[in-house]
Amino acid sequence: MIIFDSLKDKYPVGAVRTNSPILMEIKLNKSIKVNSLCMVLRYIDSTNGVDYYFEKTGTNNDYDIYSLSFNVNKEGIYFYRFEIETNDGIMYVGADNLGRAVIGEFLPEWQLTVTKRDYKVPNVRKNNITYQIFVDRFNKVGDLPFTKYGVKKEWFAPLTVVDSDGVYRANDFYGGNLKGITQKLDYIKSLGVKNIYLSPIFESQSNHRYDTADYLKIDSYLGTEEDFEELIFEAKKRDIGIMLDGVFNHTGADSVYFNKFNHYDSVGAYQSTESKYYDWYNFTDYPDKYDCWWGCTVVPTVTNKRSESYQDLIFNQVLDKWTKFGISGWRLDVVDELPSFFVDKLRKKVKSINNDAVIIGEVWEDASTKVSYSTRRPYLLGDELDGTMNYPFKDAIVDYMLTGNVTRFWEIVSKIINNYPRESLDVSLTMLDSHDTFRIINVLSKVDMSGKSKQEMQNYWFTAEEYYKACDLLKLAVVLQYSLPGSPTIFYGDEQGITGWADPLSRPTFLENNKDLYDFYVKMGNIYNSTDAFSGSIIPEYDNEMLVFNRENNDKIKIIVNNTGKTIPYTVENCYKDIFSGVVYPNKTTINVKNESFLLLIRE
């Protein structure tokens, strides 16, 4: 009756720019006697809409073709639906879960994200393979002086999950350092990586360093500023950028600014209400009760981000100093805790120093409609983020690997593609895991750890069957990860089959122990960097038991992933070559795609 797919029949796909043409095409069965066809567009916080009328522009077999060209002059989030006026009344048209048109009342509307006209993200960071490093655990060169209030461990000693008193302090250190990363740059380069995302490197008391003690100092257990300069210099020689983790919502309790344990010469906010840092924080019962992130007293929240002294530190000192080192950008920790004015100002500051530096926000949901503290966040409209950590894509891939549910995969993926600016999507991190999640191998093992303590998790050993089965599934997941829009992001050691349950178990020391998996990642990296198809459009083939979609630019690649539990035949309509295996399939060939296998078919 009606044909409209927001990924195929709207141009541009995804978000649009203000005052730029938007084109739509709808096909209506000729049996519908149409008096008029209109799109009703409304702002997200409004119930009233504006009508835009289609024109009949042609016919195609049993369908009449209707076209519309329009533009929107104000950035924001909008929704639209269609209404068909006939002699028998109005037919209402909304979206199904894949963004395709269906007739009926009270159906979901399509989202239209409208960004500022001049919204641009750095081209140099688009569609890069990214390598995420938890610095203390990746690699070490030398043995730097240990000055921590914690435990120094040998490289392969067991992780501390909880101290003897039942508290976890994240104070076991393995000595991974900046020189260690520099030493491994050729290894990282072999994976096709063009951007490295480092966990925090500033002085802190924990191994994760999300409890900043001094934003202006590199943690001495990681190295020196000279070591950092060398890392950036050597990385740039290999066409690799270095992205830093900015933790600006909270500081450490054990810091220059708070100084709860009197380890610093400064007068911290905990020590005196006369401290120059006092107005950063909110004390409910001075000094021992104060706002802190998720109740963690080791990380007091900077509640007053309008404090002149705090803004001077972050904008005029921290961002200025480290961005000028030549970093590739900033990843903003818990960005939903940072108010919009702060993120706006941060973006302007970073871009004024280096317009090619990327701003990536930690957002776990659809960032286009994110609401935080009852406030809608305009992350992707032009004044705040370049991109996000794309957890929805991770969820879609993992869900498909565990269930084989094609529809659910496309529901998640098509929503993000529809809602995000293509500019943002191309720099967002397409992950399979991170320092905050289970390792992907553990997830794909399908071993159920529900209700288990972290000590019990730590004591579980995979059988060979569980481990290698998970490795096989990981290869399929990586194919999807590299084939979707964005920056495929490897959490250090995934390419070596490193395992780990909930943090801190997901943060073990790096080990090279799975050459088969490493070789697979190398080959996928080479394929990814050798074609422009993965930076082009994405065209799903929904009506297939397997995951089948096309990436099209100058090159055209068809991706097929079979996780159905059975062999599925697929007939190609053109001549293709599998760029992974090298096998050529002539036109009209029927390929029997085995379960848990994939094809990367480039048009010959």
Long-range contacts (C-beta under 8 A, 24 or more apart in sequence): 1-28, 1-29, 1-31, 1-32, 1-103, 2-26, 2-27, 2-28, 2-29, 2-32, 2-84, 2-93, 2-101, 2-102, 2-103, 3-27, 3-28, 3-63, 3-101, 4-82, 4-93, 4-100, 4-101, 5-98, 5-99, 5-100, 5-101, 6-95, 6-99, 6-100, 6-110, 6-414, 6-418, 7-99, 7-414, 7-417, 7-418, 7-538, 7-539, 7-540, 8-539, 12-422, 13-417, 13-418, 13-422, 13-537, 14-113, 14-417, 14-418, 14-419, 14-420, 14-421, 14-422, 14-425, 15-112, 15-113, 15-114, 15-115, 15-368, 15-380, 15-419, 15-420, 15-421, 15-422, 15-424, 16-71, 16-72, 16-112, 16-113, 16-114, 16-115, 17-114, 17-115, 17-116, 17-117, 17-119, 18-71, 18-72, 18-73, 18-74, 18-75, 18-114, 18-115, 18-116, 18-117, 19-71, 19-72, 19-73, 19-117, 20-71, 20-117, 21-69, 21-70, 21-71, 22-69, 22-70, 22-71, 22-72, 22-112, 23-67, 23-68, 23-69, 24-54, 24-67, 24-68, 24-69, 25-57, 25-65, 25-66, 25-67, 25-68, 26-54, 26-65, 26-66, 26-67, 26-68, 26-82, 26-101, 27-60, 27-63, 27-64, 27-65, 27-66, 28-63, 28-64, 28-66, 28-84, 29-62, 29-63, 29-64, 30-59, 30-62, 30-63, 30-64, 31-62, 32-84, 32-86, 32-91, 33-86, 33-87, 33-88, 34-64, 34-66, 34-84, 34-85, 34-86, 35-85, 35-86, 35-87, 36-84, 36-85, 37-66, 37-82, 37-83, 37-84, 37-85, 38-82, 38-83, 38-85, 39-68, 39-70, 39-80, 39-81, 39-82, 40-80, 40-81, 40-82, 40-83, 41-72, 41-78, 41-79, 41-80, 41-112, 42-78, 42-79, 42-80, 43-76, 43-77, 43-78, 44-76, 44-77, 44-78, 44-79, 44-369, 44-376, 49-80, 51-83, 72-112, 72-114, 74-114, 75-114, 75-115, 75-116, 75-378, 75-381, 75-382, 76-114, 76-378, 76-381, 77-111, 77-112, 77-113, 77-114, 77-368, 77-369, 77-376, 78-111, 78-112, 78-113, 78-114, 79-109, 79-110, 79-111, 79-112, 80-109, 80-110, 80-112, 81-107, 81-109, 81-110, 97-407, 97-411, 98-407, 98-410, 98-411, 98-414, 98-540, 98-542, 99-414, 99-415, 99-418, 110-418, 111-368, 111-369, 111-418, 111-419, 113-368, 113-380, 113-381, 113-419, 113-420, 113-421, 114-381, 115-380, 115-381, 115-382, 115-421, 115-423, 116-381, 116-382, 116-383, 118-382, 119-381, 119-382, 119-421, 119-423, 120-423, 121-358, 121-386, 121-387, 121-423, 121-424, 121-426, 121-427, 122-329, 122-355, 122-356, 122-357, 122-358, 122-386, 122-427, 124-241, 124-328, 124-356, 125-195, 125-241, 125-328, 125-329, 125-356, 125-358, 125-386, 125-427, 125-487, 126-426, 126-427, 126-487, 126-535, 127-426, 127-485, 127-486, 127-487, 127-534, 127-535, 128-193, 128-194, 128-195, 128-241, 128-427, 128-487, 129-191, 129-192, 129-193, 129-194, 129-195, 129-482, 129-487, 129-488, 129-489, 129-490, 129-525, 129-528, 129-529, 130-193, 130-194, 130-195, 130-196, 130-197, 130-243, 130-429, 130-487, 130-488, 130-489, 130-490, 131-188, 131-191, 131-193, 131-195, 131-196, 131-197, 131-489, 131-490, 131-492, 132-196, 132-197, 132-199, 132-429, 132-431, 132-434, 132-435, 132-489, 132-490, 132-491, 132-492, 133-181, 133-196, 133-197, 133-198, 133-199, 133-492, 134-176, 134-199, 134-208, 134-435, 134-492, 134-507, 135-176, 135-177, 135-178, 135-181, 135-198, 135-199, 135-200, 135-201, 135-209, 135-222, 136-173, 136-174, 136-175, 136-176, 136-199, 136-207, 136-208, 136-209, 136-507, 137-174, 137-176, 137-207, 137-492, 137-507, 137-508, 137-509, 137-510, 138-176, 138-180, 138-181, 138-184, 138-492, 138-509, 138-510, 139-176, 139-177, 139-180, 139-181, 139-183, 139-184, 139-510, 140-174, 140-175, 140-176, 140-177, 140-179, 140-180, 141-177, 141-179, 141-180, 141-182, 141-183, 142-177, 142-179, 143-175, 144-175, 144-177, 144-220, 144-221, 144-222, 144-223, 145-220, 145-221, 146-173, 146-175, 146-221, 147-220, 147-221, 148-173, 148-205, 148-221, 149-205, 149-254, 149-263, 150-205, 150-207, 155-509, 156-509, 156-511, 158-458, 159-458, 159-504, 159-505, 159-507, 159-508, 160-504, 161-454, 161-455, 161-458, 161-504, 161-505, 162-454, 162-455, 168-504, 169-206, 170-206, 170-207, 170-208, 170-504, 171-205, 171-206, 171-207, 172-207, 173-207, 173-221, 174-207, 174-509, 175-221, 176-222, 176-509, 176-510, 177-221, 177-222, 177-223, 177-227, 178-218, 178-222, 178-223, 178-227, 178-228, 178-230, 178-231, 179-223, 179-227, 179-230, 179-231, 181-231, 182-227, 182-230, 182-231, 182-234, 182-235, 185-234, 185-235, 185-238, 185-240, 186-238, 188-240, 189-238, 189-240, 190-522, 190-525, 191-490, 191-495, 191-521, 191-522, 191-525, 192-522, 192-524, 192-525, 192-526, 192-528, 192-529, 193-240, 193-490, 193-525, 194-239, 194-240, 194-241, 194-529, 195-240, 195-241, 195-242, 195-243, 195-328, 195-487, 196-235, 196-240, 196-241, 196-242, 196-243, 197-243, 197-245, 197-331, 197-360, 197-429, 197-489, 198-242, 198-243, 198-244, 198-245, 199-245, 199-435, 200-244, 200-245, 200-247, 200-333, 201-228, 201-244, 201-245, 204-252, 205-252, 205-254, 205-298, 206-252, 206-298, 207-504, 207-507, 208-435, 208-504, 208-507, 209-247, 210-245, 210-247, 210-299, 210-333, 211-250, 211-251, 211-252, 211-253, 211-254, 211-255, 211-298, 211-299, 212-247, 212-251, 212-252, 212-255, 213-251, 213-252, 213-254, 213-255, 213-256, 213-264, 214-255, 214-256, 215-313, 215-314, 215-317, 215-318, 216-317, 216-318, 216-321, 228-325, 229-325, 232-325, 232-326, 232-327, 236-326, 241-327, 241-328, 241-329, 242-327, 242-328, 243-327, 243-328, 243-329, 243-330, 243-331, 243-358, 243-360, 244-322, 244-327, 244-329, 244-330, 244-331, 245-330, 245-331, 245-333, 246-318, 246-330, 246-331, 246-332, 246-333, 246-346, 247-333, 247-334, 248-302, 248-305, 248-314, 248-332, 248-333, 248-338, 248-342, 248-346, 249-293, 249-301, 249-302, 249-333, 249-334, 249-337, 249-338, 250-292, 250-293, 250-299, 250-300, 250-301, 250-302, 250-337, 251-280, 251-299, 251-300, 251-302, 252-298, 252-299, 253-292, 253-297, 253-298, 253-299, 253-300, 254-298, 258-300, 269-300, 276-309, 277-309, 279-304, 279-307, 279-309, 280-304, 280-307, 280-309, 280-310, 293-334, 293-337, 301-337, 305-338, 305-339, 305-342, 306-341, 311-345, 314-346, 315-345, 315-346, 315-349, 319-346, 319-349, 319-350, 319-353, 320-349, 320-353, 323-349, 323-350, 323-353, 323-354, 323-357, 324-353, 324-354, 326-354, 327-354, 327-357, 328-356, 328-357, 328-358, 329-357, 329-358, 329-359, 329-360, 329-386, 330-357, 330-358, 330-359, 330-360, 331-360, 331-361, 331-362, 331-389, 332-359, 332-360, 332-361, 332-362, 332-385, 333-362, 334-362, 335-361, 335-362, 335-363, 335-379, 335-385, 336-361, 336-362, 336-363, 336-370, 336-372, 336-377, 337-372, 340-375, 340-377, 340-378, 340-383, 340-384, 343-379, 343-383, 343-384, 343-385, 344-383, 344-384, 347-383, 347-384, 347-385, 358-386, 358-387, 358-427, 359-384, 359-385, 359-386, 359-387, 360-385, 360-386, 360-387, 360-388, 360-389, 360-427, 360-428, 360-429, 361-385, 361-387, 361-388, 361-389, 362-388, 362-389, 363-388, 363-389, 363-391, 364-389, 364-391, 365-391, 365-392, 366-392, 366-415, 366-416, 366-419, 367-420, 367-424, 368-419, 368-420, 369-419, 380-420, 380-421, 380-424, 385-424, 386-423, 386-424, 386-427, 387-424, 387-425, 387-426, 387-427, 387-428, 387-429, 387-486, 387-487, 388-424, 388-428, 388-429, 389-428, 389-429, 389-431, 389-434, 390-416, 390-425, 390-428, 390-429, 390-430, 390-431, 390-486, 391-431, 392-416, 393-428, 393-430, 393-431, 393-481, 393-484, 393-486, 394-430, 394-431, 394-432, 394-433, 397-432, 397-477, 397-480, 397-481, 397-484, 398-432, 398-440, 398-443, 398-444, 398-477, 400-480, 400-547, 400-561, 400-563, 401-444, 401-473, 401-476, 401-477, 401-563, 402-443, 402-444, 402-446, 404-563, 404-564, 404-565, 406-542, 406-544, 406-545, 406-546, 406-547, 409-547, 410-540, 410-542, 413-484, 413-540, 414-540, 417-485, 417-538, 422-485, 425-485, 425-486, 426-485, 426-486, 426-487, 426-535, 427-486, 427-487, 428-486, 428-487, 429-486, 429-487, 429-489, 430-481, 430-484, 430-485, 430-486, 430-487, 430-488, 430-489, 431-481, 431-489, 431-491, 432-474, 432-477, 432-478, 432-481, 432-489, 432-491, 432-494, 433-491, 433-494, 433-506, 434-491, 435-491, 435-503, 435-506, 435-507, 436-503, 436-506, 437-503, 437-506, 438-500, 438-501, 438-502, 438-506, 439-491, 439-494, 439-498, 439-499, 439-500, 439-501, 439-506, 440-474, 440-477, 440-491, 440-494, 441-467, 441-470, 441-471, 441-474, 441-494, 441-497, 441-498, 441-499, 442-470, 442-499, 442-500, 442-501, 444-469, 444-470, 444-473, 444-474, 444-477, 445-469, 445-470, 446-470, 449-501, 454-501, 454-502, 454-505, 457-501, 457-502, 457-505, 458-501, 458-505, 460-501, 462-499, 467-497, 467-499, 471-497, 471-514, 471-516, 471-517, 472-596, 473-563, 473-596, 474-517, 475-517, 475-520, 475-598, 476-561, 476-563, 476-596, 476-597, 476-598, 478-520, 478-521, 478-524, 479-524, 479-559, 479-561, 479-598, 479-600, 480-547, 480-559, 480-561, 482-524, 482-527, 482-528, 482-534, 483-534, 483-549, 483-551, 483-557, 483-559, 483-600, 484-538, 485-534, 485-538, 488-528, 490-521, 495-520, 495-521, 523-580, 527-579, 527-580, 527-600, 531-555, 531-557, 531-579, 531-602, 533-557, 533-602, 544-568, 544-570, 546-570, 546-593, 555-602, 555-603, 556-602, 556-603, 557-600, 557-601, 557-602, 557-603, 558-599, 558-600, 558-601, 558-602, 558-603, 559-598, 559-599, 559-600, 559-601, 560-593, 560-598, 560-599, 560-601, 561-598, 562-593, 562-594, 562-595, 562-596, 562-597, 562-598, 563-595, 563-596, 564-595, 565-595, 566-595, 567-592, 567-593, 567-594, 567-595, 568-592, 568-593, 569-593, 572-601, 574-603, 574-604, 575-603, 575-604, 576-601, 576-602, 576-603, 576-604, 577-601, 577-602, 577-604, 578-602
